[in-house]
Amino acid sequence: MASRDHILLQIFVLLALATTALSLSPYYYANVCPEALPTIKRVVEAAVYKERRMGASLLRLHFHDCFVNGCDASILLDPTPTIDSEKNANPNQNSARGFEVIDQIKAEVDKICGRPVVSCADILAVAARDSVVALGGPSWQVLLGRRDSTTASRTQANIDIPAPFMDLPALINNFKNQGLEEKDLVALSGGHTIGFARCINFRGRIYNATNIDPAFAQQRQATCPRTGGDNSLGPLDPTPAHFDTAYFNDLVKQRGLLISDQALFNGGSTDELVKTYGLNPEAFWQDFSESIIKMGNIKPLTGNQGQIRVNCRVVNQ
């Protein structure tokens, strides 16, 4: 009976994803504004060329957006008397960045399209892909047609965005709540092959963990003291401006920066997949692409739901 129920659940999830996929299309803007995607790519490439770290920041915006009530650009809304901005949630405050790049993309896309036809949610999804490509990673076909939310939830962001202190069972459950599986967890965590983390988020690990390479801990302690320096940055892997497999190889060596990173290789069910990705870049690229498409399908607003914001930071009046 349990096996039958599991199969039925899988069928239900697949049908739900299929329905979502049908409502989105990679060709959504092909007729209404064929220059939209090339314009997004041009602005992203310029931003990443100017500051390599920006690629990771834009990828993270898409991730943090999708995990809170779906991929609806709610993370972009500024605080107002009626908007409890997700920018002020613990995972985003003094951390989420790249909003000015999104503003620039929106302005240039609307200009070339002649009017606001491209949603901020779709801009986030495409900018994430273009950022990964700009840093040497894989490309994938982004499904489009999302619309923008008229609400945000700081409370939900605090609950739903995975924390850097989570162990493996908590991470698996967190992703499961979004309709994502263990493979998605490991593949998407591989996004940490680019970018940096703040000292406040890895201090506990480099001073207290036992499952950490001592030389690595000492190296990170040089720029992250026991007290103070909360916003000092540490690279998430040795090549933070290149989308490669160094992240996974570091986990095998117990050099994961965050507790939630090393949790993926700590004697648990995800160990083998971490080793596979470290040895097989093609497998990682393929699974990352599939998983981020799947993540991009989380509860999108389509049809007459939501709106196409004129300004990504505020709800249309």
N, C-alpha and C positions, 0 to 999 in steps of 0.2 A: 504493500500500500504506500509506504514511504517513497519507494522508487517511482511509483506511478504518479504520486503527487508532485515529486520533483520534476518529472518529465512535463507534466501539465504546466507547472510554474515556468519552466524554460520556454515552452511554447507560447505562453502568455506574454512573457518578456520579449520574445522575438517578434511577436505580432505587434506589440506596442512600439518597438523600435522600428519595425517596418512601416507602421502607420506614420510615425514621425518622419522617417526618411522620405516617404512619399510626399509629405507636405513641404519638404525642403528640396532644393535642387541646385546643383552646381552652376546651372545656366540661368538662374533667377534674374540676373541683371543683363543677360546677353542682348536683349532687345531694347530694354528701357534705358540702359546706360552702359554700353560696351566698354567704355573707358574707365569704369569704376575700379575694377580690380588692378589694372596696370597703375592707376593713380595711387592706390593704397600701397602697392609694392614699392613704388618710387619713393614715397615719403618714409616708409619703414626702412628701406635700404639706406637712405640718407641719415636717418636718426641713429641707426646701428653703426654706420661708418663713423659718425661723430662721437658716439659713446657705445662701445661694444656691450657694456652691461645692459643697455636699454633693451636688447633682444630678449634677455631673460625676464626683464620687468614686464614687457608686453605679453609674453607667454603666460606669465603668472596672473596677469589681469584676467585673461580668458578663463583660466582655471578657477580663480576665486569668484568670478562671475557665475560660472555654470554651477558651482556647488551650492549656491544660495538661491533657491527657488527657480533654478534653471538658467539657461543662457539668454538673458534678457537685458543686459547692460545696466542692471540695477546698481552695480558697483560704481558706476560713473556719476550717479546722482549726488550733488552737493547737499549738505544739510539745509533744511528749511523748517519752518514751524510745523510742517506736515510730513516732512521726509526725515526719518531717523537714519541718516546716511551710513551705509556700510563702510565708508571710508574711515569712520570712527570706531569700527569694530577692532578688537584686539589683534587679529591677524593682519589687519590692513593699516592701522594707525602708525604713522611714522615709518611705514614700510612699503605699502603699495605705491607705485610710481609709474610714470609714463602717461599721465593724464593729459599733459600738454601735447604730446605726440598724437594722441587720439583726437584732441581738439583740432590739430593741424590737418590730420587726415580728413576729418569731417568737413572742414572748411573747403579743402581742395576738391574733395569728391563732389560736394554739393555744387561747387562752382562749375566743374566740368560737366556735371549732369544737368545743370540748369535749375535744379530744385532739389529739395531733400527727398531722395528716393531710396538711399542706402541707409539701413538702420545702424545704430551704434553697436548693437549686438553682433551684427554681421561684420562690422569693422573690427571688432575685437577678435572674432574667429579668424578672419583673413590675416590680420596683423600678427597673430600668433604663428600662423603657418609661415608667413613671409619672414618673420624673425628667426625661426628655426633654420630656414633655408639660407638666410644671410650669414648665419654662423656655422655653415657647413653641414647642416643636417638634412633630413629627407624632406621631400615635398609630398603633399597629398591633396586630393580634390575636396575643397571645402564645400559642404552643403550650405545653401543660402536661402534666405526668405524669412529669417527671424524678424520679429518686431520688438520694440522697446517697451519695457515696463513703465508703469506710472507710479510705482511704489518701490521702496527698498526696505530692508530689515536688518538693522544692526544686530538685533538679538539673534536672528537666524544665522547671520554670518558668524557670530561667536560660537554657535552650536555646530554648524555644518562644515566649516572649513577645517580640515585636519590640522591638529596642533603639532608642533615640532617635538613635543615630549611624548607622543603616543607610542605605545608598544604595538606589536604586530596584531594581536586580536582586536585592539581598538581601531587600527587602521583598516583592517579587513572589514570590520563592521561599518565603519564610516563610509567606505566605498560601496559596500553592499547597499546601504541606504540610498545611494544614488543610482542603483541598478548596475553597478560596476563590479567586476570579479577580481580575483587575486592577480590574474595576468594583467588586467588594466592597472591595478595598484602598482605593480612593479614597473611596468612599462612607462606609465605616466610619472612615477617618481624619478625615472630616468631624465626627466626635464631638469633635474638638479645637476645634470652634466654642464649646465651653464648657470652663471650668476653667483651671487653671494648671499650670506646670511649675517644677521646682526649678532654680535657677541652675547646679548641678553638671551638669545635662543639656543646657544650652544655652550655657554659657560658651565652649566651643570655637568654636561658630558665630559668636557676636557679636564675638569678638576676632580670629578667623582666617579666616572665610569670605570669598570674593570674590563669591559670588552672593547678596549681601545689600545691602539699601538702607542706605546709610551713616547716614542720619538715624535709621532704626529701630535700627540697631546701637548708636548712641550713646545712644538713649533707654533701651534695655535695660541698657547698661553702667552706668547711673546707680544701678541697684539690684542689679547682679551684678558685683562686683569681680573682678579677675584672680585674687586669692587671698582665701580666706575667704568667708563668706556662702553656703556651699553650699546651704543650705535656703531662701534668699531666693526668693520666688515671682515669676514673670512670667506675665502673661496669655497664653494660647495664641492669642487673637485680640483685637481691640479691644473686643469685647462678650462677655466671658467668662461672663456670667450670662444670656445669651440665645442660644437655638438658632437661628442664622440662617446666612447664606452669607458672612459677613465673613471667615471662615477662608480660603475659596477665593479671594476677591478679594485678600486679603493675599498669598497665594502668587504671584499674577500680578505683584504689585508687589515681589516678593522680600523679603517681610516674614514669612516663615515662621519660627517661633521655634526649632523643632528641625531638625536636619539631615534627619531622616526626614520632616518636613513639607515642606520646600522641595524635597526629592528628587522630590516628585510633580509639580512644575512646574520643570523644569530641562533642557528640551530633549529629554525622553524620551517614551515611548509614552503616558503618562497626561496630558500637557499639555492636550489638547483636552477631556478629561472635566473637568478642573479648571476650565477656562474655562466649560464648559457649566453646571456646578453654580453657579458664581459669578453667572451671568446668569439662571439658571432655578431659583429656589428649589423649585418644584414637582417638577422632575426630581430634585433632590437629596433631597427628602423621600421621594419614591417609592422611589428606589434605596436610600436609607439603611434604610428600613423593610424592604424585601425582603432586604437584606444582613444585617441584624441578626437577622431570622427564620432565615435560612440559617445564621448563626453559632450561633444558639441550638440548632440541630439537630446540632451536632458531638458525636458519640459519647455521647448521653445514656444513663444507666442507667435501664432501665424494667422493668416486670414484677416479678420477684423479685430483680433485681439490686440491690446496694447496700442502703440502708435509708432510713427517714425519721428523721432525727436529732431527738432531743428537745431537744438544745442544739446549735446550729449550730457551736459551737467544738470539740466533742468527739464522738468516735465513741460510739454507744450501748454500754453495758456488757451 
